[in-house]
C-alpha cells in the first residue's frame, strides 16, 4: 500500500510526498516516491502506479537500469556493421547523434516531445543550424536504431515516439526529403575541365586520369565510388557489360551486385585503359572527388558536383530516345520513380555525337 506524508515548505505551502513500497517474502523489492502540491493528486498517483505495478513483469521493468540512446546506437553500429556494413553517411550521422544531449536520454524517457525538441535544437545555431532535409535524415537514421531496439534487445522504447514526432515536424515544415538536383554540366564547362586536367597531366604524368574518369562517368552513368571499384574481371565482353559491385540502393547497399550495359563510348574508354592493376581505374575514390571539387571553383564553374555527371549521362540517353528499360539497363535503376530523379531533358538528340574531346580522351 502507498503512504502519504506531508511537510511544510519554507514558503508555508504544504508538500505531499506519496510513497509506494512493495514487499515480497519479507524484503522490499520495489519502492518509489513522488511529491505533489495537492493531496488529491498524490492519492491519484498512488492509485495509478499501484495498478500499473500489478501488471505481470511491471516491477522487473521498473527496477531495470535504463539504457541510453548513446548505448543503443553503439550496439546498433557494432552488431549491424558486422552483418551488413552501413553507408558512410548513416554511420557518421549516428555517431554524431550519440554525442549530442539526446545520446544521454534513457530508453524509457525518450518521447515524441524529446525528438521534436532535438529537431528544433538541430535547426538552431547551437545545434548546427541545419536544414529540414538534414533533420529528416537524422531522424530516419535514428529511427532505424529505435525500430530494432525494442523487439531485438528488449529496450523500453515507445514505438509511437518517432512516428508521432515525425508527424508533428512535417506539419511544422521541420523535416523534408532532400531536394532533387537538376544540375547538368554544359559542354562549355566540360571543355574547361578537360583543358584543365589535360594540362595537369602534362605537368605530372602520375596524376589521376581525370579526363577519362569524367567522360566514363557521363557515358556509363556510374557513380564515383563505383568507378574506382570496377575490375577487369568484372567485364563481360560478349554482352559489353560490367558487374557493378555494391550498387547503392536504399534497402541494400552491400552485396547489391548488378550487371549494367556499357554504351559504346564507355566501353571504348575502358578499352583505352592500361591493364596494369586489377582495377580498371586504379585510383582512390576520395582523391577523384577531391580533384573534381577543387577544379570547379578554380575554373569558375559553380554548384557542379561529380554526381551531376550521372544526371548528365542518364538524361543524355533519354534525349537519344532510349526507352526506360534500355536506360535502366545502363544506370541500374530498378523502377521509374528513382530513375525519374536523374532525368532532366534539354532537347532531343545526342549533343556528344560530335564531341571533339572523346577522341583525345581515348588516345590520352
MIVO-906530 format. One line per 8 residues: number of its first residue (from 1); their letters; for each residue y, x negated, z negated of C-alpha. Coordinates in nm, 3 decimals. Example, Ala and Ser with C-alpha at 12.3 -4.5 7.8 and 13.67 -1.06 7.14 Angstrom:
// MIVO-906530
1	AS	-0.450 -1.230 -0.780 | -0.106 -1.367 -0.714
This chain:
// MIVO-906530
1	XXXXXXXX	0.000 0.000 0.000 | 0.356 -0.107 0.062 | 0.616 -0.152 -0.206 | 0.994 -0.137 -0.202 | 1.222 -0.338 -0.427 | 1.599 -0.311 -0.444 | 1.866 -0.564 -0.530 | 2.243 -0.571 -0.539
9	XXXXXXXX	2.424 -0.787 -0.287 | 2.746 -0.975 -0.361 | 2.945 -0.704 -0.184 | 2.793 -0.442 -0.421 | 2.578 -0.288 -0.147 | 2.205 -0.237 -0.206 | 1.934 -0.414 -0.011 | 1.584 -0.261 0.009
17	XXXXXXXX	1.301 -0.506 0.069 | 0.982 -0.346 0.198 | 0.666 -0.547 0.147 | 0.313 -0.492 0.272 | 0.023 -0.680 0.114 | -0.336 -0.624 0.230 | -0.626 -0.748 0.018 | -0.989 -0.785 0.118
25	XXXXXXXX	-1.270 -0.899 -0.109 | -1.025 -0.986 -0.382 | -0.794 -1.202 -0.172 | -0.476 -1.140 0.024 | -0.545 -1.150 0.398 | -0.202 -1.043 0.516 | 0.149 -0.993 0.384 | 0.478 -0.914 0.547
33	XXXXXXXX	0.823 -0.811 0.430 | 1.150 -0.694 0.579 | 1.488 -0.599 0.431 | 1.684 -0.283 0.511 | 2.018 -0.130 0.417 | 1.865 0.214 0.356 | 1.559 0.311 0.150 | 1.450 0.570 0.406
41	XXXXXXXX	1.444 0.300 0.676 | 1.229 0.078 0.452 | 0.986 0.365 0.389 | 0.963 0.443 0.759 | 0.894 0.078 0.839 | 0.611 0.060 0.584 | 0.452 0.373 0.726 | 0.474 0.248 1.085
49	XXXXXXXX	0.346 -0.104 1.008 | 0.055 0.023 0.796 | -0.051 0.247 1.085 | -0.026 -0.045 1.330 | -0.217 -0.281 1.100 | -0.500 -0.030 1.057 | -0.595 -0.075 1.423 | -0.903 -0.295 1.489
57	XXXXXXXX	-0.804 -0.660 1.521 | -0.440 -0.595 1.428 | -0.442 -0.815 1.117 | -0.605 -1.101 1.307 | -0.340 -1.075 1.577 | -0.060 -1.058 1.321 | -0.190 -1.370 1.144 | -0.224 -1.579 1.455
65	XXXXXXXX	0.029 -1.850 1.525 | 0.220 -1.768 1.837 | 0.215 -1.998 2.137 | 0.542 -2.088 2.306 | 0.631 -2.033 2.671 | 0.652 -2.412 2.696 | 0.287 -2.446 2.588 | 0.182 -2.166 2.824
73	XXXXXXXX	0.347 -2.343 3.118 | 0.191 -2.676 3.022 | -0.153 -2.515 3.005 | -0.098 -2.347 3.341 | 0.012 -2.672 3.506 | -0.281 -2.860 3.354 | -0.559 -2.612 3.431 | -0.447 -2.470 3.765
81	XXXXXXXX	-0.332 -2.801 3.910 | -0.695 -2.917 3.887 | -0.827 -2.607 4.063 | -0.561 -2.576 4.330 | -0.265 -2.815 4.333 | 0.067 -2.633 4.314 | 0.353 -2.677 4.556 | 0.625 -2.925 4.464
89	XXXXXXXX	0.889 -2.654 4.422 | 0.677 -2.439 4.190 | 0.573 -2.741 3.985 | 0.931 -2.864 3.944 | 1.062 -2.515 3.863 | 0.807 -2.452 3.589 | 0.869 -2.793 3.435 | 1.242 -2.719 3.429
97	XXXXXXXX	1.192 -2.374 3.271 | 0.979 -2.508 2.987 | 1.260 -2.748 2.890 | 1.513 -2.465 2.851 | 1.562 -2.249 2.542 | 1.323 -1.995 2.694 | 1.045 -2.250 2.652 | 1.079 -2.222 2.272
105	XXXXXXXX	1.018 -1.845 2.269 | 0.680 -1.734 2.132 | 0.448 -1.527 2.349 | 0.477 -1.210 2.139 | 0.856 -1.244 2.122 | 0.904 -1.254 2.500 | 1.068 -0.929 2.607 | 1.236 -0.798 2.917
113	XXXXXXXX	1.566 -0.843 2.733 | 1.494 -1.215 2.683 | 1.411 -1.255 3.053 | 1.730 -1.075 3.157 | 1.924 -1.298 2.918 | 1.758 -1.604 3.073 | 1.856 -1.490 3.424 | 2.216 -1.436 3.313
121	XXXXXXXX	2.220 -1.778 3.148 | 2.084 -1.944 3.467 | 2.369 -1.792 3.667 | 2.626 -1.909 3.412 | 2.784 -2.253 3.420 | 2.577 -2.367 3.120 | 2.253 -2.267 3.292 | 2.335 -2.438 3.619
129	XXXXXXXX	2.540 -2.170 3.795 | 2.253 -2.089 4.033 | 2.246 -1.812 4.293 | 2.045 -1.489 4.276 | 1.781 -1.633 4.511 | 1.712 -1.918 4.268 | 1.685 -1.677 3.974 | 1.436 -1.477 4.179
137	XXXXXXXX	1.231 -1.790 4.245 | 1.241 -1.891 3.877 | 1.108 -1.554 3.765 | 0.847 -1.543 4.040 | 0.701 -1.878 3.933 | 0.717 -1.788 3.562 | 0.557 -1.453 3.644 | 0.256 -1.637 3.786
145	XXXXXXXX	0.207 -1.802 3.445 | 0.250 -1.480 3.249 | 0.008 -1.293 3.475 | -0.281 -1.513 3.358 | -0.167 -1.587 3.001 | -0.297 -1.261 2.855 | -0.623 -1.200 3.045 | -0.727 -1.566 3.074
153	XXXXXXXX	-0.608 -1.714 2.743 | -0.562 -1.410 2.518 | -0.194 -1.474 2.451 | 0.020 -1.184 2.331 | 0.232 -1.133 2.640 | 0.384 -0.794 2.708 | 0.256 -0.707 3.059 | 0.569 -0.497 3.123
161	XXXXXXXX	0.823 -0.761 3.021 | 0.852 -0.929 3.361 | 0.839 -0.617 3.584 | 1.094 -0.441 3.362 | 1.325 -0.743 3.368 | 1.300 -0.780 3.746 | 1.374 -0.408 3.792 | 1.691 -0.437 3.584
169	XXXXXXXX	1.801 -0.760 3.752 | 1.751 -0.614 4.102 | 1.978 -0.325 4.011 | 2.236 -0.571 3.884 | 2.204 -0.779 4.203 | 2.096 -1.080 4.000 | 1.769 -1.151 4.182 | 1.713 -1.155 4.555
177	XXXXXXXX	1.497 -1.312 4.820 | 1.607 -1.632 4.990 | 1.848 -1.576 5.276 | 1.693 -1.613 5.618 | 1.839 -1.902 5.815 | 1.920 -1.861 6.182 | 2.046 -2.215 6.238 | 1.919 -2.386 6.554
185	XXXXXXXX	2.027 -2.727 6.686 | 2.227 -2.732 7.008 | 2.143 -2.968 7.293 | 2.469 -3.148 7.221 | 2.364 -3.204 6.859 | 2.023 -3.328 6.972 | 2.197 -3.566 7.213 | 2.392 -3.714 6.921
193	XXXXXXXX	2.075 -3.753 6.715 | 1.886 -3.920 6.999 | 2.166 -4.168 7.074 | 2.195 -4.250 6.704 | 1.825 -4.304 6.640 | 1.760 -4.499 6.962 | 2.044 -4.733 6.864 | 1.886 -4.768 6.519
201	XXXXXXXX	1.555 -4.860 6.682 | 1.723 -5.122 6.898 | 1.862 -5.289 6.589 | 1.548 -5.251 6.375 | 1.216 -5.220 6.556 | 1.032 -5.138 6.232 | 1.232 -4.818 6.192 | 1.061 -4.478 6.190
209	XXXXXXXX	1.043 -4.349 6.546 | 1.273 -4.057 6.473 | 1.325 -3.956 6.839 | 0.952 -3.889 6.875 | 0.936 -3.716 6.536 | 1.230 -3.486 6.616 | 1.102 -3.398 6.962 | 0.749 -3.341 6.832
217	XXXXXXXX	0.883 -3.112 6.556 | 1.052 -2.896 6.819 | 0.776 -2.882 7.077 | 0.489 -2.847 6.827 | 0.682 -2.626 6.577 | 0.530 -2.835 6.299 | 0.688 -2.886 5.957 | 0.797 -3.231 5.843
225	XXXXXXXX	0.528 -3.257 5.574 | 0.260 -3.154 5.826 | 0.361 -3.405 6.094 | 0.303 -3.715 5.884 | -0.044 -3.591 5.775 | -0.186 -3.550 6.127 | -0.467 -3.795 6.205 | -0.616 -3.898 6.536
233	XXXXXXXX	-0.942 -3.742 6.412 | -0.759 -3.409 6.381 | -0.716 -3.374 6.758 | -0.936 -3.160 6.982 | -0.872 -3.293 7.331 | -1.075 -3.022 7.503 | -0.860 -2.746 7.353 | -0.538 -2.951 7.332
241	XXXXXXXX	-0.523 -2.853 6.966 | -0.459 -3.015 6.631 | -0.601 -2.939 6.288 | -0.303 -2.883 6.057 | -0.420 -2.958 5.705 | -0.289 -2.767 5.403 | -0.062 -2.550 5.613 | 0.200 -2.386 5.398
249	XXXXXXXX	0.112 -2.028 5.307 | 0.241 -1.816 5.014 | -0.111 -1.738 4.896 | -0.284 -2.065 4.980 | -0.104 -2.396 5.016 | -0.402 -2.623 4.956 | -0.714 -2.614 5.170 | -0.549 -2.391 5.428
257	XXXXXXXX	-0.652 -2.592 5.735 | -0.558 -2.427 6.065 | -0.619 -2.523 6.428 | -0.298 -2.499 6.630 | -0.245 -2.532 7.002 | -0.012 -2.812 7.115 | 0.216 -2.732 7.410 | 0.219 -2.989 7.691
265	XXXXXXXX	0.534 -3.164 7.567 | 0.398 -3.207 7.214 | 0.062 -3.326 7.349 | 0.237 -3.584 7.569 | 0.435 -3.717 7.271 | 0.114 -3.765 7.073 | -0.048 -3.950 7.363 | 0.252 -4.184 7.375
273	XXXXXXXX	0.199 -4.296 7.014 | 0.018 -4.628 6.950 | -0.322 -4.598 6.780 | -0.259 -4.848 6.502 | -0.319 -4.628 6.197 | -0.543 -4.333 6.115 | -0.232 -4.112 6.113 | -0.059 -4.041 6.443
281	XXXXXXXX	0.284 -4.062 6.280 | 0.218 -4.316 6.002 | 0.541 -4.264 5.816 | 0.643 -4.146 5.471 | 0.741 -3.781 5.492 | 1.025 -3.819 5.244 | 1.164 -4.110 5.445 | 1.163 -3.898 5.761
289	XXXXXXXX	1.351 -3.620 5.583 | 1.598 -3.866 5.428 | 1.672 -4.032 5.763 | 1.745 -3.694 5.925 | 1.955 -3.577 5.632 | 2.166 -3.895 5.632 | 2.224 -3.889 6.008 | 2.358 -3.533 6.042
297	XXXXXXXX	2.682 -3.565 5.840 | 2.734 -3.913 5.983 | 2.734 -3.759 6.333 | 2.947 -3.460 6.236 | 2.652 -3.218 6.250 | 2.699 -2.952 5.984 | 2.433 -2.749 5.799 | 2.135 -2.866 6.003
305	XXXXXXXX	1.803 -2.914 5.822 | 1.489 -3.076 5.957 | 1.311 -2.743 5.908 | 1.552 -2.585 6.157 | 1.367 -2.777 6.428 | 1.071 -2.546 6.364 | 1.301 -2.247 6.412 | 1.412 -2.402 6.739
313	XXXXXXXX	1.055 -2.454 6.855 | 0.935 -2.102 6.776 | 1.244 -1.938 6.927 | 1.208 -2.154 7.240 | 0.854 -2.024 7.300 | 0.972 -1.664 7.283 | 1.261 -1.746 7.517 | 0.995 -1.876 7.758
321	XXXXXXXX	0.843 -1.524 7.747 | 0.537 -1.619 7.542 | 0.381 -1.322 7.361 | 0.321 -1.304 6.985 | -0.046 -1.414 6.983 | 0.032 -1.712 7.205 | 0.330 -1.821 6.994 | 0.132 -1.783 6.670
329	XXXXXXXX	-0.146 -1.999 6.818 | 0.112 -2.280 6.817 | 0.307 -2.203 6.499 | 0.008 -2.098 6.289 | 0.170 -1.777 6.161 | -0.071 -1.504 6.055 | 0.149 -1.198 6.106 | 0.458 -1.085 6.291
337	XXXXXXXX	0.674 -1.040 5.978 | 0.656 -1.409 5.885 | 0.685 -1.516 6.250 | 0.992 -1.295 6.299 | 1.186 -1.500 6.044 | 1.165 -1.801 6.276 | 1.278 -1.613 6.584 | 1.646 -1.626 6.683
345	XXXXXXXX	1.679 -1.592 7.058 | 1.974 -1.720 7.260 | 1.859 -1.606 7.602 | 1.562 -1.639 7.831 | 1.415 -1.946 7.996 | 1.340 -2.299 7.877 | 1.655 -2.500 7.808 | 1.435 -2.809 7.770
353	XXXXXXXX	1.287 -2.789 8.122 | 1.539 -3.050 8.243 | 1.598 -3.224 7.911 | 1.651 -3.587 8.009 | 1.560 -3.719 7.666 | 1.193 -3.621 7.691 | 1.116 -3.890 7.948 | 1.300 -4.151 7.741
361	XXXX	1.110 -4.044 7.430 | 0.772 -4.071 7.600 | 0.840 -4.429 7.709 | 1.032 -4.533 7.399
